[in-house]
Structures are given as C-alpha cells and as structure tokens.
Amino acid sequence: MSANPQWDISRALGVAKLFHLVCGVRDASVTPFLTLYLRQLGLAAPWVGVLMGTKHLIAAFWAPFCAFLAESYQKRRVLLIGSLLGSVGASLLMVQVPPLDEDRGYRSCNGSHSVTPTVLPPEVALTVNFTSAQEPGSNHPAEASSLPAKRSTGIGVASGFRKGPAESVQEPFSHLPRNFVGSVERARTTSEVLHPLASGGKDTSGEVAFKVVSTAPPLLAGGSALGSPANLSAAKGSSGTFGLSLEGFRRTFIPCLVSLVFWELLTAPLEQVADDSLFEYLDFVDATDRYRNLWIWKLLGTSVGVCGIAALVEQLACFLKTSGPWGVVHFYGYSLVSTLALLVSIVFPVPICRRQEPSYKTVKALSLVEGDPRLILLAFTVFLIGAATSTVQNFLFWHMEDHGSSELVMGFSVALGLLGEILLHPFKTTLLRKLSRAGTVGLGLGCLSGQLLYYSFLWSWWSVLPVQILSAVSNGALWWAVGVSVEDLAPAGMERPLSAMFRSHFYGGGASLGSFVGGFMVRHFSQAVLYRASCVVVLLWLALFLSVQPRLPRERKISYSKLLVVEASDTSDSEQGSERDWIVKASLGRSQRTGQNSAF
C-alpha cells in the first residue's frame, strides 16, 4: 500500500481506465441511436435537426463553463457524482414523452421472440381504396370468410367493413416496417383496390376476403417510385409532419425538447471535468505522459456498448415495454450503466491541491485564435468537420433503416470505425512524419468526403460496412493532426485550453449548425442529397485548405536549450561579458513577434 494514497499513480490510472470504459458503454447506449428514437416518436427530420442542434449547442458552451466553475470552487467530485446521478433521472424523462401516434413505432413479437415492426414509418402515406359489395341471399355464410385472398401484387384482408355497394374508403398507412421496404416498391405500378371474392352470402364472422386490383401508379413528385429506398426519405420529408399540429407540438415536441435540454445540461460537463481532474492529478507527480493513451479505453467501451445495447434491444424490446416505442430499452440500459459509473466516480482521482494560476484561459485561447491565421484556418476546418459529421451521426441510421438494416448492423458499423481508429494508432507518429500535419488533415478531409459520397449510394443493409474502415483516417488521423498542430502553435501552458476550445466551441458549433441545416435538407430533398451536398462542401474546403495553408507565414519557436549548447561551444570565457546578452535579445525578438498575435 502506498504511503501517500493520494499519489498512488497505478491505482489512479486503473480507476481512470475503468471509468473511461464504463462511460464509453454508457454513451453508446443512447447517443448513436437517439435520432432513431426521435423518429419512432413520430418527429420529422426538421424537428429532429432542431433537437440535435440544441443538444450540440448546449454541450459546446455549457460544458466549459461548468468545468471552470468546478475548478474555481473545488467541486469537481460533487459535479461528477451529481452529473451521473442526475442523468439517470433525466434520461428516464425521455421515456415518458408520448409519441405523436399511439400506434407509432410499436413492434410485435413472434414465436421466436424476435421483434418486427408492425407499422409504416412516419410521414409515408399509402392510399388504399377498399371497395366492398354484398349480395344478399347467399347460402354460404362461412365461405366468404374462409376463402383465401387472391393475389395480383399482394394479399389484402379487410375486417369489420360495413359499407354499402360501390362505397369506398380511403385508408392511409402512416408507418412502414423495415421488412416491408422492398414490397412497397410494387406500389409503383399499382394502388390497392380490394374487391370481395365471394359473390354473396351473409358476413356473419365480420370478415370479408378481398383481392387486389391494379390501378394507377402512385408516384412521388418527379416520377420517383414510392417504395425505392433512395426516395423513401423524400417521401417522409414531403409529408405534412413538418407542419406539426399544435396538439402534436404540445404533446411530443415540447416535452421532448425540455427533457433533452435538461438531460444535456446534466451530462455535458462530465467528460471535460473528468479529463481536467485526471490531468491535474497526474501533473502534480509529472506523470502526464501516461494520460495520453486513456482515450483507447473510451473507444473500447463505446465499441462494446454500441453492439451490446443493439443486441439487447432485439431481445428485450418485447418484454420490457410493449406499449411504446422499442427505443426505450436504450434509456433503461443507459440508466443502468450510469449507476455503475456513479460507483466508480466515488473513487475517481481528483486533486485536492489548488493551482495558483489564473483560470480565465478561454479568453486567452480565443485571442490566440484571432491573432494567428494558421489557427483561424484550423478553426474553420474543425467547424466544417463538426457540421459534416453531424449529418452522419443524425441521419445515417435513418438511411440504413430505410434499406432494411437492423440496429445490430448499425451498432456494428460504428464499432468498425472505432476499432479501425484503435488499430491505426500505433502508426500515428509515422503517419504524421511522412505526410506532415497539413497532409494528414488533407487526407482526413478526403476520406470524409469519400464516406459522405458513398453513403448517398447505399443499396443494401450491409453496404455501409466496407466504408466504415475509413473512419480511422477521417476521424482518428484527422483529429491527431489537428491536435498536434494546435499544441505546436499554442504558447506554453495554453495547449489544453486551446485544444478544449477547438473540440467544444468550434466542433460543437459546427455540429449544431449542421444539425439544423441537415434536418431541413432531408425534409425538402432526401438523405442522399444531403450527403452529396456535404461531400461537395468538404471537397471545396479541402481544395481551399491545401492552397492557402502553404502560403501562411511560418514562425519557428526558439529552442533556448540548443542556443545554450551553441553558445557554450563557440564562445570563450573572455567574451562572456560582451556576448552573454544574446538570450536577452532572442527573448525580446520573440516577444515582439508574438505580442502582435496575442492579447494577454
């Protein structure tokens, strides 16, 4: 046992690894699937974009503010425990939000305990004309209900119709199961008009068998087939749910917005406060070099959690809550893992010694960005990365669901990208040395644009998997290059505040804007158009970045240790009086060059 448990580094690192692992599982339980749950509630893409944009905006500015308060008042452990405890209750508030349609998003369970959607997805309406006619005087009352329905493009069975001859009923279908996507394609050439097969007889059982008759083709605007997966999202977006009724606005959107804001206010500061606490704890004993590899445990936890929760949803959705959207299982899992993380946070390493240095570093970091054109270029790059990445995080699973993908495949696609990033990490130094930081940023942007273009041409539920390996470069290597560039350009002591600003303010602001714009683009066009437009924007910025970056002024940092070595070898003792002022001159020259670019 250590003589001073406060500085037990091995124990602190072990607890930190476990905390990162559990928090990765916790975040993966809900965050990747949150927009799917909002879709199950019946919200259209613009409203989902507003909700996700608000979430990113809160995280971008609220988390740094809470981290500053926790550091100033030495309440980091209280904030960690309060955040985890409050997030348990806040996440369960989302479960209480009623869907727009009580029958929306429900699943039925067959004998093999598998769950299948029983209704069409929101905003898709297929009009089916049911025409029934009865001939009195039939001597075969049971024959009509027992006859199998004849099929031209499908089987239609109507029950409970009591309409007179030649009377038709328009019945809209507002949902589409994933396994029905392919069969809806047949609606390009037919709309279902059901006619009774029996020529007469009393309907004593209340059921009449009908056959489907081909009629005019129901096409989308522009002549696209309704059932084609590429245009399914366009059908969703062109419906009337964008003009949400006042009742639906009060019933679903407002409670969902309030719950999401409250939830994000509680959970956003957790990661930054934990990172600051651990870094300062290790910094007191000069062990910060062991801090850099802890992010791997977060990615491992996310990979395990995103696949595990998806498999759990497939098995338990029918048993835990059969009277609502199956996505509530994600929130139950989130609450359970949050409880486990709460227990770990009690022993999480938090320094008790207060630093004697100014804490107002955010303003200083912002002034550094304003005065350095290279940091400005990086800031716009990170902002664009956030905007492009948000379109993938928000609507890729929608796109996959339209092609019949299950949540397990969605989770596996996320895990592939994270595992690729972990496997690429041993080559980080080599990659940055061979390509340079600017070249690595350019490679990352190119891979991101390639992924976006590929997403727009998905053709099957599994087609997204091969391209996910590019996430190792478009996310991992890209952020490595950005982080190294920021640390190299930042003055001593400002590396972490400047990096935090890039990851929170600039990236979060871009993700917020991308969510707002992306939701409206999906509504007016489609998800495929959204990804192609994002690809074009990223490619244009890549061309601008590669053309502007080499022309920016370069400033080399002065290595005072090398100058001391040179001075000791080139000067004699007799020249010490006249030549020893070189370091003063070098320091003054350095101050004059940096004084114009910073506002301290």
C-alpha positions, 0 to 999 in steps of 0.5 A: 500500500502506498504511503501517500494514497493520494499519489498512488499513480497505478491505482489512479490510472486503473480507476481512470481506465475503468471509468473511461470504459464504463462511460464509453458503454454508457454513451453508446447506449443512447447517443448513436441511436437517439435520432432513431428514437426521435423518429419512432416518436413520430418527429420529422427530420426538421424537428429532429435537426432542431433537437440535435442542434440544441443538444450540440449547442448546449454541450459546446458552451455549457460544458466549459463553463461548468468545468471552470466553475468546478475548478474555481470552487473545488467541486469537481467530485460533487459535479461528477457524482451529481452529473451521473446521478442526475442523468439517470433521472433525466434520461428516464424523462425521455421515456415518458414523452408520448409519441405523436401516434399511439400506434407509432413505432410499436413492434410485435413479437413472434414465436421466436421472440424476435421483434418486427415492426408492425407499422409504416414509418412516419410521414409515408402515406399509402392510399388504399381504396377498399371497395366492398359489395354484398349480395344478399341471399347467399347460402354460404355464410362461412365461405366468404370468410374462409376463402383465401385472398387472391393475389395480383401484387399482394394479399389484402384482408379487410375486417369489420367493413360495413359499407354499402355497394360501390362505397369506398374508403380511403385508408392511409398507412402512416408507418412502414416496417423495415421488412416491408421496404422492398414490397412497397416498391410494387406500389409503383405500378399499382394502388390497392383496390380490394374487391370481395371474392365471394359473390354473396352470402351473409358476413356473419364472422365480420370478415370479408376476403378481398383481392387486389386490383391494379390501378394507377401508379402512385408516384412521388413528385418527379416520377420517383417510385414510392417504395425505392429506398433512395426516395423513401426519405423524400417521401417522409420529408414531403409529408405534412409532419413538418407542419406539426399540429399544435396538439402534436407540438404540445404533446411530443415536441415540447416535452421532448425538447425540455427533457433533452435540454435538461438531460444535456445540461446534466451530462455535458460537463462530465467528460471535460471535468473528468479529463481536467481532474485526471490531468491535474492529478497526474501533473502534480507527480509529472506523470502526464505522459501516461494520460495520453493513451486513456482515450483507447479505453473510451473507444473500447467501451463505446465499441462494446456498448454500441453492439451490446445495447443493439443486441439487447434491444432485439431481445428485450424490446418485447418484454420490457415495454410493449406499449411504446416505442422499442427505443426505450430499452436504450434509456433503461440500459443507459440508466443502468450503466450510469449507476455503475459509473456513479460507483466508480466516480466515488473513487475517481482521482481528483486533486485536492491541491489548488493551482495558483494560476489564473483560470480565465484561459478561454479568453486567452485561447480565443485571442490566440485564435484571432491573432494567428491565421494558421489557427483561424484556418484550423478553426474553420476546418474543425467547424466544417468537420463538426457540421459534416459529421453531424449529418452522419451521426443524425441521419445515417441510421435513418438511411440504413433503416430505410434499406432494411438494416437492423440496429445490430448492423448499425451498432456494428458499423460504428464499432468498425470505425472505432476499432479501425481508429484503435488499430491505426494508432500505433502508426500515428507518429509515422503517419504524421512524419511522412505526410506532415500535419497539413497532409494528414488533415488533407487526407482526413478531409478526403476520406470524409468526403469519400464516406459522405459520397458513398453513403448517398449510394447505399443499396443494401443493409450491409453496404455501409460496412466496407466504408466504415474502415475509413473512419480511422483516417477521417476521424482518428488521423484527422483529429491527431493532426489537428491536435498536434498542430494546435499544441505546436502553435499554442504558447506554453501552458495554453495547449489544453485550453486551446485544444478544449476550445477547438473540440467544444466551441468550434466542433460543437458549433459546427455540429449544431449548425449542421444539425439544423441545416441537415434536418431541413435538407432531408425534409425538402430533398432526401438523405442522399442529397444531403450527403452529396451536398456535404461531400461537395462542401468538404471537397471545396474546403479541402481544395481551399485548405491545401492552397492557402495553408502553404502560403501562411507565414511560418514562425519557428519557436526558439529552442533556448536549450540548443542556443545554450549548447551553441553558445557554450561551444563557440564562445570563450570565457573572455567574451562572456561579458560582451556576448552573454546578452544574446538570450536577452535579445532572442527573448525580446525578438520573440516577444515582439513577434508574438505580442502582435498575435496575442492579447494577454 
